[in-house]
């Protein structure tokens, strides 16, 4: 056991990884500041124009992917070193809801009205007591004739 620990302590791979982890911790700190700036800028862009700035949206998406790669490397869930030792993450944002024109959405046809729930086959139970004619199947009509149901 002591030999295994000694090998781990003298392994250049462990110490090299530590250096990369320190480097990526610094990169994360910088990325965190850039994300905050991106969030603030994008918020005011949406507030003023009603839609997101597409290049900033794409950059923010790719930056968040990069931070995810850094976290995976830092937590030993990946051996792939993030950028600059691999490609910068690139992902499309074309289908993002914040890229739609708010004026076009307002003039679009309204969504179909929700449908009424399907009726059950069981008859509804009436909470009010039934009238005398409903309680007694034997009733009389207007002329005084007695009608029997059955």
C-alpha positions in Angstrom: 0.0 0.0 0.0 2.8 2.4 0.9 4.4 1.7 -2.5 1.2 2.6 -4.3 0.9 5.9 -2.5 4.6 6.7 -3.2 4.0 5.9 -6.9 1.0 8.3 -6.9 2.9 11.0 -5.2 5.8 10.8 -7.7 3.6 10.3 -10.8 4.1 13.2 -13.3 0.5 12.6 -14.6 -1.0 13.6 -11.2 1.1 16.8 -10.9 0.5 17.7 -14.6 -3.2 17.4 -14.1 -3.0 19.6 -11.0 -1.3 22.3 -13.1 -4.1 22.0 -15.7 -6.7 22.1 -13.0 -5.2 25.4 -11.6 -5.2 26.8 -15.2 -8.8 25.8 -15.7 -9.8 27.3 -12.4 -8.4 30.6 -13.5 -10.2 30.2 -16.9 -13.4 29.5 -15.1 -13.1 32.7 -13.0 -12.6 34.7 -16.1 -15.5 32.9 -17.8 -17.7 33.6 -14.8 -17.1 37.3 -15.1 -17.8 37.2 -18.9 -21.1 35.3 -18.3 -22.2 38.0 -15.8 -21.5 40.7 -18.4 -23.3 38.7 -21.1 -26.3 38.2 -18.9 -26.6 41.9 -18.1 -26.1 42.9 -21.7 -28.6 40.4 -23.0 -31.2 41.4 -20.4 -31.1 45.0 -21.5 -31.1 44.0 -25.1 -34.3 42.0 -24.6 -35.8 44.8 -22.5 -35.2 47.4 -25.2 -35.8 45.3 -28.4 -38.0 42.5 -27.3 -35.6 39.9 -28.6 -32.1 38.6 -27.8 -28.9 39.6 -29.7 -28.1 36.4 -31.7 -24.3 36.7 -31.7 -24.3 37.3 -27.9 -26.8 34.5 -27.4 -24.6 32.1 -29.4 -21.5 33.2 -27.5 -23.2 32.8 -24.1 -24.4 29.3 -25.1 -20.9 28.3 -26.2 -19.3 29.8 -23.1 -21.7 27.9 -20.9 -20.7 24.7 -22.8 -17.1 25.6 -22.2 -17.7 26.0 -18.5 -19.4 22.6 -18.5 -16.4 21.0 -20.1 -14.1 22.7 -17.5 -16.3 21.3 -14.6 -16.2 17.8 -16.1 -12.4 18.0 -16.3 -12.0 19.5 -12.8 -14.2 16.8 -11.3 -12.4 13.9 -13.1 -15.4 13.1 -15.2 -13.5 13.7 -18.4 -9.9 13.4 -19.5 -10.5 15.7 -22.4 -8.9 19.1 -21.7 -11.1 22.0 -22.6 -10.2 24.9 -24.9 -7.4 25.9 -25.7 -6.3 22.2 -25.7 -9.4 21.2 -27.7 -11.8 23.0 -30.0 -14.0 25.8 -28.8 -17.6 24.4 -28.4 -19.9 25.5 -31.2 -23.6 25.0 -31.0 -26.5 26.5 -33.0 -29.1 28.7 -31.3 -31.4 29.1 -34.3 -34.5 27.6 -32.7 -34.2 29.8 -29.6 -37.5 31.4 -28.5 -35.8 34.7 -27.8 -34.8 35.1 -31.4 -38.3 35.4 -32.6 -39.7 38.7 -33.7 -42.1 39.8 -31.0 -44.2 41.8 -33.5 -44.6 38.7 -35.7 -45.7 36.7 -32.6 -48.3 39.3 -31.7 -49.9 39.3 -35.2 -49.8 35.5 -35.5 -53.1 33.7 -35.2 -54.1 32.9 -31.7 -53.8 29.4 -30.5 -56.8 27.2 -30.7 -59.2 27.5 -27.7 -58.9 24.6 -25.3 -61.4 21.9 -25.8 -64.0 21.0 -23.2 -63.1 17.9 -21.2 -64.7 14.7 -22.5 -68.0 13.8 -20.9 -68.2 10.7 -18.8 -70.7 8.0 -19.5 -72.0 8.0 -15.9 -75.0 10.2 -15.3 -74.5 13.3 -13.2 -75.8 13.0 -9.6 -78.2 15.8 -8.8 -77.7 17.1 -5.3 -81.2 18.6 -5.1 -84.1 16.2 -4.1 -86.2 15.1 -7.0 -89.7 16.6 -7.3 -92.7 14.5 -6.4 -93.5 13.6 -10.0 -89.9 12.5 -10.5 -90.0 10.4 -7.3 -93.3 8.7 -8.2 -93.4 7.0 -11.6 -97.2 7.2 -11.4 -98.2 10.7 -12.5 -101.2 12.5 -13.8 -101.3 14.6 -17.0 -103.1 17.9 -17.5 -106.4 16.2 -18.1 -106.2 14.2 -14.8 -105.4 10.9 -16.5 -103.1 8.8 -14.7 -99.9 7.7 -16.5 -97.8 4.8 -15.4 -94.3 4.4 -16.5 -92.9 1.0 -16.6 
